Amino acid sequence: MKKVLLSAYACSPIRGSEPGNGWSWALNLALQGYEVWCLTNVEDKEATEKELERLAIPNLHIVCVELAFNLDKMLLNTSSKTIYLHYYLWRKKAARVAMQMHKEKRFDVAHHVTFGSFQQGTFLWKLKDTRIIFGPVGGGQEALPAFKEYFGPAWKIERIRSLISNLSIRFSANLKNTVSRSDHILVTNQDTADIVQRLRRAPRNNIHLVLDNAIPLSMQNLQYIERKPGKTLNLLWVGRMLPRKGLNLILHALSLVPKEVDYTFTIVGGGELYPHLQGWIDQYGLDPKRLRILGQIPFNEVVHHYEQADVFIFCSLRDSCPAQLNEAMAFGLPVITLDIHGSALAVSNECGIKIKPTTKEKTAQDIARAVTTMYKDPELRKQYSRNAYNYAKGNTWERKVNLITSQFYN
């Protein structure tokens, strides 16, 4: 049985997005017969231990790396900027733990999966005599200046992010060692692939485009929902309210939708911009009766809204590859999204409407037109729905992990 060391800082059986991805990697590698040791943080330690006990998979070992001086309690908050410092300190300690474990276990493969940002590299390059897999990672994508108004004051932070990213690409020894030492680098979008290729003096066939999300095990057996067209088009948005997620772009677009289009818009999620939501609604003159603002709710409740919606709308201005797109398609939801970054790869033209970003105004108008099309053409919506469901059914973690291990673990 091959031994795998997984670096999954974000890893949780009770969360979606990156923590859900980390857990899906660990679980599916173990289910495929690998002896897996997964390094992660302590955030959901109790829930993880409970799930491990329930599953009783003897070849899956979760190793929670705990920081000294109560730093986990002080810094481990994904809604706060302190998370970056926590991740930095966690990586330093996890590297020492990994090297000690490698001396004892002699891992065949060391694989970094989360956080999925290439700029920070991975400490796994320090392990000798093992195959190193880095990714899927993104981070090479940048927000277009045309949309800086939607970022508000955070546009300065976005520019600083780009500057730090460029400095990392030029000067980070950890990133250069990661790129040169990795046997395979998996990237989630072409933007990132282009940057890694410039960094890596190696054959292009060592860099591979791979989406970083798939259908979690809990969604694999979902039955297709036949949605009967009603008088109202039920739109759904799920995510964290961050500047780059572009929720205010969608609200702008909805203000341009013709009055005869009867829609409701359900917004699920919290985050740093949640207090600004009412201001955007007022700014764009939207009818509050058409909006349902639910804030942060448990994932089992989010599932109910996926089932009830007609269309999933998610127009992130900068994103590696939003997991919500895949979740929505698993429930047979047609998608409206921007044709950029990971979204361009995750959603085909058969599964919804992708908007080519141009100017701020024209992009908002094009999104409004897409909403109108979805409302007026229920047959087209039905086609998108069936295609989205079929695509998602084929994009399971079992298949993804099997594909990657068969190609890159040997």
Sequence and secondary structure as in RCSB ss.txt:
>XXXX:A:sequence
MKKVLLSAYACSPIRGSEPGNGWSWALNLALQGYEVWCLTNVEDKEATEKELERLAIPNLHIVCVELAFNLDKML
LNTSSKTIYLHYYLWRKKAARVAMQMHKEKRFDVAHHVTFGSFQQGTFLWKLKDTRIIFGPVGGGQEALPAFKEY
FGPAWKIERIRSLISNLSIRFSANLKNTVSRSDHILVTNQDTADIVQRLRRAPRNNIHLVLDNAIPLSMQNLQYI
ERKPGKTLNLLWVGRMLPRKGLNLILHALSLVPKEVDYTFTIVGGGELYPHLQGWIDQYGLDPKRLRILGQIPFN
EVVHHYEQADVFIFCSLRDSCPAQLNEAMAFGLPVITLDIHGSALAVSNECGIKIKPTTKEKTAQDIARAVTTMY
KDPELRKQYSRNAYNYAKGNTWERKVNLITSQFYN
>XXXX:A:secstr
  EEEEEESS  TT  HHHHHHHHHHHHHHHTT EEEEEE STTHHHHHHHHHHH  TTEEEEE   STTHHHHH
  TTSTHHHHHHHHHHHHHHHHHHHHHHHH  SEEEEEES BGGG  GGGG  SSEEEEEEEB      GGGHHH
HTTHHHHHHHHHHHHHHHHHH HHHHHHHHH SEEEESSHHHHHHHHHH  S GGGEEE  S  B GGGTT    
     SSEEEEEES   GGG HHHHHHHHTTS TT  EEEEEE  STTGGGHHHHHHHTT  GGGEEEEES  HH
HHHHHHHH SEEE   SS S  HHHHHHHHTT  EEEESSHHHHHHS TTSEEEE   SHHHHHHHHHHHHHHHH
H HHHHHHHHHHHHHHHHH BHHHHHHHHHHHH  
